[in-house]
Every structure is written in structure tokens, then in C-alpha cells.
Amino acid sequence: MSLLVAERIGVSFGGVRAVQDLSFAVEAGEVFSIVGPNGAGKTTIFNLISRFYDVDGGRLLFDGADITRLPRHGVAERGIARTFQNTELFERETVLNNLLIGCHVYRRTGLVQDLLFLPAVRRQELAFRRTAEDVIDLLDLQHYRDQVIANLPYGIRKMVEVARALCLKPRLLLLDEPSSGLNPEETEDLAFWIEDINEELGITVIMVEHDMNLVARASDRVMALADGALLTIGAPEEVRRHPDVLRAYLGD
């Protein structure tokens, strides 16, 4: 059974069809990339999966369960985490605190328990900190753990956002243009992190990306879109050479 299935999903904004009757499936354990020109509907798909937008038609299935109308917090609880094109971090907090916020979906104590700092709260806090420290080690963020986000370079902020998403312990990770704003060396490192996240943690990855070199290196399969509609799905090199894809990027 596929981990994520989209069945003829669509959404419109002011009469513009942003996504048009789109169907695709993502298998557990793969890295699946979505490519296409600006305005193709790539990020809109992420917003539909993470429930920022409601679909006009069709449905979304995650691990066999219908999540089409699931509340946003329910998506995270099911095991779907995401990053954004522009980093959405707490600028005045440290890297560690931002990662701990990512653990909130697993909080099981109430306000009174937290105020009294009961044993259950202490055990929970220790578990959250172990999770955060493990992710810090995985992404080599030890040097930055106690630094405030506002003082960090953009490339490190991008990795902190990935780290925070990993603290949700997702089964599916949505990466929205993770290489945007990174230099070639940082993009090279990112390719290694994606491989580690996929292979060592067993997390399925869907990536929206413009850097075709990164897509070719990291992806098992690629889906190409144009004007909200499917062009093709296949291996990275097949998609890169597909005539409809070349036409969408380069014109006739």
C-alpha cells in the first residue's frame, strides 16, 4: 500500500485552477520530488496535504486513512511534518528551544501538571530533550544549539527548520524548496542530509525543488507539473528529458 495517495485533487483561487484533477502516489521509504516552472502548483500541493488549504474535489489518503478534511493539528499527529520556502522559526529563541517546540505534538500533560512540574512532566521534558539532541547530532548542529536564530546565517536556519520538523518524528517529511538561498557547498551537504533522513531514519520524503542537480541526486522518482496539471512521473533522468517537461521550461 502506498503511504500517500492523491486521487484527482484540485483547488481554485479566484477562478484560477491552481491544481487540476491531480493523481499520484508516494511509496513508503522513497524520496519523491515535485518539479515545475513557477506557478505550477507545487507548493499548493504541500498546502493541500498539510491542510492549509481545502481541496475543491478529490481526496488524500495517508497510510490508507482519508485525511482530506482532517484538522491541521491532526496531520502532524498522523506523522506528516513540513518545512517552508521561507523559514518559519522563532527568531528570538535558541536553536534548542525551536527544536523542543517541534516536540509539542507529543505533549500529554496538562497546565496544572506543568505548573507543579510533576514527575510525569519531568520525564516528558527529558524525552523531548533527548529527541532534540539526537536531531542536533544527526544534522551537525551542535555548534549552534544555544545560539539565537536571529544571529544565524540563512543556510543554518534552513537546516534548523528541517531539524524542527524531524522532532515531530514524522513518517512523511515535506521539504519545500530546501536548497533555496543555499550556496553550492550547503546544497551538497543538504543532499547528504536528505539521504541520511531517508535511509537512517526511514522517513519518506516529498521535496519541492528547483535545483535539478539536487533532484537528480536525491530522488527515486520525480513528478513534473505545469499550470497545476500533471506532465509526467518517472525516474529523474526520464523526467528531465521528457518533451512535455522541456516544453514547459523552455517553450516551443
C-alpha positions in Angstrom: 0.0 0.0 0.0 1.3 3.5 -0.9 2.0 5.8 2.0 0.4 8.9 0.4 -2.2 8.8 -2.3 -3.8 11.8 -4.0 -6.9 11.0 -6.0 -8.0 13.7 -8.5 -7.3 16.5 -6.1 -7.9 20.1 -7.2 -8.2 23.6 -5.9 -9.0 27.0 -7.4 -8.3 30.6 -6.3 -10.4 33.4 -7.8 -11.3 31.3 -10.8 -7.7 30.2 -11.4 -7.3 26.5 -11.3 -4.1 26.1 -9.2 -4.2 22.3 -9.1 -6.2 20.3 -11.7 -7.6 16.8 -11.1 -4.1 15.6 -10.0 -3.5 12.0 -9.0 -0.3 10.5 -7.8 1.0 8.0 -5.1 4.2 8.1 -3.0 5.6 4.8 -1.7 6.9 4.3 1.8 10.6 4.8 2.0 11.2 6.8 -1.2 12.3 10.3 -2.0 9.7 11.8 -4.3 10.4 15.2 -5.9 7.9 17.6 -7.4 9.3 20.0 -10.1 7.9 22.5 -12.5 8.0 26.2 -13.5 6.9 29.0 -11.2 3.1 28.8 -10.7 2.9 25.1 -11.5 1.1 24.4 -8.2 4.0 22.7 -6.4 3.7 24.4 -3.0 -0.1 24.4 -3.3 0.1 20.6 -3.2 2.0 20.8 0.1 -0.6 23.2 1.4 -3.3 20.7 0.5 -1.5 17.8 2.1 -0.8 19.7 5.3 -4.4 21.1 5.3 -3.5 24.8 5.0 -6.0 24.7 2.0 -9.1 22.6 1.5 -9.4 20.6 -1.7 -12.3 21.5 -4.0 -12.5 17.9 -5.2 -10.8 14.6 -4.8 -9.3 13.1 -1.7 -6.0 12.5 0.1 -5.1 9.2 1.8 -2.3 8.7 4.2 -1.4 5.2 5.2 -4.9 4.1 3.9 -6.8 6.7 6.0 -8.7 9.6 4.5 -7.1 12.9 5.6 -8.9 15.2 3.2 -10.8 17.0 5.9 -8.5 16.3 8.9 -7.8 19.3 11.1 -4.3 20.7 10.7 -3.0 19.5 14.0 -4.3 16.1 13.2 -2.0 15.9 10.2 1.1 16.4 12.4 -0.3 13.8 14.8 -0.6 11.3 12.0 3.1 11.7 11.2 3.4 14.4 8.5 5.8 17.3 9.0 6.9 20.1 6.6 9.2 23.0 6.1 8.5 26.2 4.2 10.1 28.1 1.4 10.9 31.0 3.8 12.0 29.8 7.2 9.2 30.0 9.8 11.3 29.9 13.1 11.0 31.7 16.4 13.7 34.3 15.8 14.3 35.3 19.4 14.6 31.7 20.7 17.6 29.4 20.6 18.1 26.5 18.2 17.4 24.1 21.0 14.1 25.8 22.0 12.9 25.8 18.4 13.5 22.1 18.3 11.7 21.5 21.6 8.7 23.3 20.2 8.7 20.7 17.4 8.0 18.1 20.1 4.8 19.7 21.2 2.6 17.2 19.3 3.6 14.6 21.8 2.8 16.6 25.0 0.5 14.6 27.2 0.5 16.7 30.4 -1.9 19.5 31.4 -1.4 23.0 32.7 -1.6 22.2 36.4 0.9 19.3 36.0 3.2 21.7 34.1 3.0 24.4 36.7 3.7 21.9 39.5 6.5 20.3 37.4 5.3 16.8 38.4 7.3 13.7 37.7 5.4 13.0 34.5 6.3 16.5 33.3 10.0 15.9 34.1 10.0 12.6 32.3 8.3 14.1 29.3 10.8 17.0 29.2 13.8 14.7 29.3 12.3 12.6 26.5 11.8 15.8 24.4 15.4 16.9 25.1 16.8 13.5 24.1 14.8 13.8 20.8 16.1 17.3 20.1 19.7 16.4 20.9 19.6 13.3 18.7 18.4 15.5 15.8 21.1 18.1 16.6 23.7 15.3 16.4 22.3 14.0 13.1 22.4 17.4 11.3 25.7 18.5 12.9 24.1 21.5 14.7 26.0 21.1 18.0 27.9 24.4 17.5 24.6 26.3 17.1 22.3 24.6 19.7 22.4 27.5 22.2 22.5 30.4 19.6 19.6 32.6 18.9 18.0 32.1 15.5 18.2 35.8 14.6 22.0 35.6 14.8 22.4 32.6 12.4 23.2 32.6 8.7 20.4 31.7 6.3 21.8 28.3 5.5 21.9 27.2 9.1 18.3 28.5 9.6 17.1 26.3 6.8 18.7 23.3 8.5 17.2 24.2 11.8 13.8 24.2 10.2 14.4 20.7 8.9 15.6 19.7 12.4 12.4 21.0 14.0 10.3 19.1 11.5 12.3 15.9 12.4 11.5 16.4 16.1 7.9 15.6 15.2 9.2 12.1 14.4 7.4 12.1 11.1 6.7 9.2 8.8 6.4 11.7 5.9 8.6 14.8 5.6 7.6 17.6 3.1 10.6 19.8 2.1 9.5 23.0 0.3 12.5 24.2 -1.8 15.1 23.2 0.8 18.0 24.4 -1.3 16.6 27.9 -1.8 19.2 30.5 -0.7 21.9 27.9 -0.1 25.3 28.1 -1.7 26.7 25.1 -3.7 28.6 23.7 -0.6 25.5 23.9 1.6 23.4 22.3 -1.2 25.9 19.5 -1.3 25.6 19.0 2.4 21.8 19.0 2.1 21.9 16.1 -0.4 23.7 14.1 2.3 21.2 15.1 5.0 18.3 14.0 2.8 19.9 10.6 2.2 20.5 10.2 6.0 17.0 11.2 6.8 15.6 8.8 4.3 17.9 5.8 4.9 18.9 6.1 8.6 15.6 7.3 10.0 13.4 5.5 7.4 11.4 8.7 6.7 9.6 9.1 3.4 10.4 12.5 1.8 8.5 14.6 -0.7 10.6 17.5 -1.9 9.6 20.6 -4.0 12.8 21.8 -5.6 14.1 23.9 -8.5 17.7 22.6 -8.3 17.6 19.8 -10.8 21.1 18.6 -9.8 19.8 18.1 -6.3 16.6 16.4 -7.6 18.6 14.0 -9.8 20.9 13.1 -7.0 18.4 12.7 -4.1 15.2 11.4 -5.8 13.9 8.0 -6.5 11.1 9.4 -8.6 10.1 12.8 -9.9 6.7 14.3 -10.7 6.6 17.2 -13.2 3.8 19.8 -13.2 2.8 22.7 -15.4 -0.2 25.0 -14.7 -1.4 22.8 -12.0 -1.6 19.7 -14.2 0.5 16.5 -14.4 3.1 16.3 -17.1 4.8 13.0 -16.2 6.1 10.9 -13.3 9.3 8.8 -13.6 13.0 8.5 -12.8 14.8 11.8 -12.6 16.6 11.5 -15.9 13.5 10.3 -17.7 11.6 13.3 -16.4 14.4 15.7 -17.3 14.3 14.6 -20.9 10.6 14.3 -21.3 9.4 16.5 -24.2 6.5 18.0 -22.3 8.8 19.0 -19.4 11.3 20.6 -21.9 8.4 22.5 -23.5 7.1 23.7 -20.1 10.5 25.0 -19.1 11.8 26.2 -22.5 8.7 26.8 -24.6 8.2 25.5 -28.1 
